[in-house]
Amino acid sequence: MALIPTNSHSQVNEGPMFAEVDMGADSSATSIRATVVQASTIFYDTPATLDKAERLLAEAASYGSQLVVFPEAFIGGYPRGSNFGVTVGNRTAKGKEDFRKYHAAAIDVPGPEVDRLAAMAGKYKVYLVMGVIERDGYTLYCTVLFFDSQGRYLGKHRKVMPTALERVIWGFGDGSTIPVFETPIGKIGAAICWENKMPLLRMAMYAKGIEIYCAPTADSRDVWQASMTHIALEGGCFVLSANQFCQRKDYPPPPEYLFLGTEEDLPPDSVVCAGGSVIISPSGTVLAGPNYEGEALISADLDLGEIARAKFDFDVVGHYSRPEVLSLVVRDHPTRPVTFTSESEKGEGTQK
């Protein structure tokens, strides 16, 4: 399939799953090709979603992408429109069953699904940033997983602040999972959806030297673009925001799955999340997107020289900082509800 620019409305040929939306950078500069995926989960069907992820990854790699970023909660699903039967002081039987099914669709980290994602990254020789719902016992986390192009799992970021009703179904990440990974294609990290609005979290990532700032999200509003542009300018970094494009038919039909706060009989083709995935340069230039038209691969060539040019103007943790006046302390150790003093001794005897 031919590459199409963001302003093209022409029909595409038969072939790969999606058209790739592409705007290139200066070919004389050191650059990498990055892709943000705009596509929907196959809700409650994690194996089928993994199959879809592989098809999308293969297609992005065929376009020469070296870094591929998927949306928030792509594996496991974003339960848009559901309240899990929660009201103050009560939880319904159906809501509890909805959570059981959602819990079953989540993945363990590490686990077989993580192994498969790592194998995909290695097979297609790409750096992979994947939004998942992580299962840790019976608590779920909205998480981003990172993989290198050799098929190695690098680590994860757990969303530190779920938004609104998300707090009913997701736990809170701590300071131990705010990584920025140094790779041959740049320093890569991620913040998820509205935690991108948290200035202190952004400062922690800037202090770690982030260059390619991934922002998987579920926010398709126009105003989201302003936040992404601001972060690119503030951090002097590339911002890659990936969102799902979802229709009602991408979720189970009623009465199994209900969209609350909307008309009860949403037509199957109703758009419930319009996407808006985008790639923005450190100077605030939109390189590709935002796309609100459907599922797509949205790509751009990132001229890494743009980072130094932007930092010359404004380096928020360097020459434009005043640490003697304003500073930040990040508690980056794991927090655990229970610690056993005998844990260090378990390997020394037969105690269980």
C-alpha positions in Angstrom: 0.0 0.0 0.0 1.3 3.5 -0.9 2.0 5.9 1.9 -0.5 8.7 2.1 -0.1 12.2 3.6 -2.3 13.4 6.4 -4.4 15.6 4.1 -5.2 12.9 1.6 -8.7 11.6 1.3 -8.1 9.3 -1.7 -9.1 5.7 -1.7 -6.3 3.3 -0.8 -5.4 0.0 -2.5 -6.0 -3.4 -1.2 -3.2 -4.8 0.9 -2.1 -4.1 4.5 -4.6 -3.5 7.2 -4.2 0.3 7.4 -2.9 3.2 5.4 0.2 4.8 6.9 0.0 8.5 7.5 3.5 9.9 6.8 5.4 13.1 6.7 9.2 12.9 6.5 11.9 15.0 8.0 15.2 16.3 6.6 16.9 13.2 5.1 20.4 14.7 5.7 19.9 14.6 9.4 20.3 11.7 11.8 16.8 10.4 12.1 14.7 7.5 13.1 11.3 6.5 11.8 8.5 6.2 14.4 4.9 5.0 14.2 2.0 5.5 16.5 -0.8 2.9 16.1 -4.4 4.1 16.2 -6.5 0.9 16.5 -9.0 -0.8 18.7 -8.6 -3.6 21.2 -10.7 -6.8 20.6 -12.4 -6.5 23.9 -12.4 -9.5 26.3 -10.2 -11.4 23.7 -6.6 -11.0 24.6 -5.2 -13.7 22.2 -7.0 -12.1 19.3 -5.8 -8.6 20.4 -2.2 -10.0 20.4 -2.7 -11.4 16.9 -3.9 -7.9 15.8 -1.0 -6.2 17.4 1.4 -8.5 15.5 -0.3 -7.7 12.2 0.0 -4.0 12.9 3.6 -4.3 14.1 4.6 -6.2 10.9 3.0 -3.6 8.8 4.7 -0.7 10.6 8.0 -2.6 10.2 7.4 -3.0 6.5 7.3 0.8 6.2 10.7 1.0 7.9 9.6 2.0 11.4 12.2 1.5 14.1 9.9 2.5 17.0 6.2 1.6 17.3 3.9 3.0 20.1 0.5 1.5 20.9 -2.4 3.1 22.7 -3.3 3.0 26.4 -4.7 -0.3 27.5 -4.4 -1.8 24.0 -3.9 -5.3 25.5 -6.7 -5.9 28.0 -8.8 -3.0 26.8 -10.0 0.4 28.0 -13.5 -0.1 29.5 -15.0 3.0 28.1 -18.6 3.7 29.2 -18.6 1.1 31.9 -19.1 1.9 35.6 -18.7 -1.7 36.9 -21.9 -1.4 38.8 -20.4 1.1 41.3 -22.4 3.6 43.3 -21.4 5.0 46.7 -21.9 2.3 49.2 -22.9 -0.4 46.7 -21.5 -2.7 43.9 -23.9 -4.8 41.8 -23.5 -8.4 41.0 -23.2 -7.6 37.3 -20.5 -5.1 38.0 -18.5 -7.7 39.9 -18.9 -10.1 37.0 -17.8 -7.4 34.6 -14.7 -7.0 36.7 -14.0 -10.7 36.8 -14.1 -10.8 32.9 -11.9 -7.7 32.8 -9.4 -9.2 35.2 -9.3 -12.4 33.1 -8.4 -10.3 30.0 -5.5 -8.6 31.8 -1.9 -10.0 31.6 0.7 -10.9 34.1 4.1 -9.1 34.0 6.2 -11.1 33.5 4.1 -13.7 31.7 3.4 -15.5 28.5 1.9 -12.5 26.8 5.0 -10.4 27.7 7.1 -13.1 26.2 5.1 -13.0 23.0 5.4 -9.2 22.7 9.1 -9.5 23.2 9.3 -12.1 20.5 7.3 -9.8 18.2 9.7 -6.9 18.8 12.7 -9.1 18.0 11.1 -10.6 15.0 10.3 -7.3 13.4 13.5 -5.5 14.7 11.6 -2.6 16.3 11.5 -0.9 19.7 8.0 -1.5 21.0 6.0 0.6 23.5 2.8 -1.2 24.4 -0.2 -0.2 26.6 -1.5 -3.1 28.6 -3.7 -3.9 31.6 -1.4 -5.5 34.1 -2.7 -8.1 36.5 -0.8 -8.3 39.9 -2.8 -10.8 41.9 -6.3 -9.3 42.0 -5.3 -5.7 41.5 -5.1 -4.3 38.0 -2.7 -1.5 36.7 -2.8 0.6 33.6 0.8 -0.1 32.4 3.1 0.6 29.5 5.7 -2.1 28.6 9.0 -1.4 26.8 10.9 -3.8 24.5 14.0 -3.4 22.4 14.6 -4.4 18.9 16.5 -7.5 20.0 13.4 -8.9 21.6 14.3 -8.0 25.2 11.8 -6.8 27.7 13.2 -3.5 29.2 10.7 -2.7 31.9 7.4 -1.0 32.6 5.6 2.2 33.7 2.5 1.9 35.8 0.1 4.9 35.6 0.6 6.8 38.9 -2.8 8.4 38.9 -5.8 6.8 37.3 -8.5 9.4 36.3 -12.0 9.5 37.9 -13.8 6.1 37.8 -10.5 4.5 36.6 -9.5 4.5 40.3 -12.2 1.9 41.0 -10.6 -0.7 38.7 -6.9 0.2 38.6 -4.3 0.5 41.3 -1.8 3.4 41.6 1.8 3.1 40.3 4.7 4.3 42.5 7.9 6.1 41.9 9.8 2.9 41.1 8.2 2.6 37.6 8.9 6.0 36.0 11.7 4.8 33.7 13.5 6.4 30.9 15.5 3.9 28.8 18.7 4.9 27.0 18.7 3.1 23.6 20.6 3.5 20.3 17.6 5.4 18.9 17.2 7.8 21.9 16.1 8.0 25.5 12.5 6.6 25.6 9.9 6.9 28.3 6.1 7.2 28.7 3.3 8.8 30.7 -0.2 7.6 30.3 -3.2 9.9 29.4 -4.0 12.5 32.1 -0.9 11.9 34.2 0.7 13.9 31.4 -1.0 16.9 33.0 1.0 16.3 36.2 3.9 18.9 36.1 6.1 17.1 38.7 5.8 13.8 36.9 6.9 15.5 33.6 9.8 17.2 35.5 11.0 13.8 36.8 11.1 12.4 33.2 12.8 15.5 31.9 15.5 15.1 34.6 16.1 11.6 33.3 16.9 13.0 29.9 13.8 11.8 28.0 14.1 12.5 24.2 11.2 10.4 22.8 8.2 11.0 25.1 5.5 8.5 24.5 2.0 9.4 25.6 -0.5 6.6 25.1 -4.0 8.0 25.9 -7.7 7.5 25.8 -8.4 11.2 25.3 -9.6 12.1 21.8 -10.7 15.7 22.5 -9.3 18.5 20.5 -7.8 20.1 23.6 -5.5 17.0 24.0 -3.4 18.4 21.2 -2.6 21.5 23.1 -1.2 19.4 26.0 1.0 17.3 23.6 2.4 20.5 21.9 3.1 22.0 25.3 5.0 18.9 26.5 7.1 18.9 23.3 8.1 22.5 23.8 8.5 22.3 27.5 10.6 19.1 27.4 12.5 19.8 24.2 11.5 16.2 23.1 9.5 14.4 20.5 6.0 13.5 21.7 4.3 10.4 20.3 0.7 10.1 21.4 -1.3 7.0 20.4 -5.0 6.6 21.0 -7.5 3.9 20.0 -10.1 4.5 17.3 -13.1 2.6 18.6 -16.7 2.0 17.4 -19.5 0.6 19.4 -19.1 -2.7 17.6 -15.6 -3.1 18.9 -17.1 -3.8 22.3 -19.5 -6.7 23.3 -23.1 -6.1 22.5 -25.8 -5.2 25.1 -26.8 -6.3 27.6 -23.3 -7.9 28.2 -21.7 -4.5 27.8 -23.5 -1.2 28.3 -22.3 2.3 27.5 -23.6 4.4 30.3 -24.1 8.1 30.0 -25.1 7.8 26.4 -28.1 6.6 24.4 -28.7 3.0 25.3 -29.1 1.9 21.7 -25.8 3.2 20.2 -25.6 2.0 16.6 -22.8 -0.5 15.9 -20.9 2.1 13.8 -21.1 4.8 16.3 -17.6 6.2 17.1 -17.0 6.0 20.8 -13.3 7.1 20.6 -12.2 9.2 17.6 -8.4 8.8 18.0 -6.4 11.9 17.5 -3.1 10.2 17.5 -0.2 12.6 16.7 3.6 13.0 16.5 5.1 16.4 17.5 8.6 17.7 17.2 10.6 19.4 20.0 9.9 22.7 18.3 6.1 22.1 18.5 5.7 21.3 14.8 3.1 18.6 14.1 4.9 16.0 12.1 2.0 13.6 11.5 -1.7 13.6 12.6 -3.8 14.2 14.4 -6.0 11.6 12.7 -9.7 11.3 13.5 -10.8 9.3 10.5 -10.3 5.7 11.5 -7.8 3.0 12.4 -4.4 4.0 11.0 -0.6 3.8 11.3 0.7 7.3 11.7 4.4 7.8 11.1 7.1 10.4 10.9 10.9 10.6 10.6 12.3 12.1 13.8 15.3 14.4 13.2 17.2 13.9 16.4 19.1 17.1 15.8 15.9 18.9 16.7 16.4 18.1 20.3 19.7 20.1 20.7 18.2 23.0 18.7 15.2 23.1 21.0 17.3 22.8 24.2 19.4 25.7 23.1 16.2 27.8 23.5 14.9 26.2 26.6 16.3 23.4 28.8 13.8 23.0 31.7 16.2 21.0 33.9 19.4 22.7 32.7 20.1 26.3 31.9 16.5 27.3 32.3 16.2 25.9 35.8 16.6 27.6 39.2 17.3 24.7 41.6 18.3 27.1 44.5 14.7 28.4 44.3 12.6 25.5 43.0 13.5 21.8 43.2 11.8 18.4 43.2 12.4 15.2 45.2 11.2 12.0 43.6 10.7 8.9 45.9 11.6 6.3 43.4 11.7 3.2 45.6 9.0 0.5 45.5 6.2 0.8 48.0 4.8 -2.4 49.4 1.9 -2.9 51.9 3.6 -5.8 53.6 7.3 -6.5 54.1 8.5 -9.7 55.8 11.8 -9.4 57.7 12.6 -13.1 57.1 12.5 -12.7 53.2 16.3 -12.4 53.0 16.7 -15.7 55.0 14.4 -17.9 52.9 17.2 -19.2 50.7 19.3 -20.3 53.7 17.0 -23.0 55.2 13.8 -24.9 54.9 11.5 -22.2 56.3 8.4 -21.6 54.3 
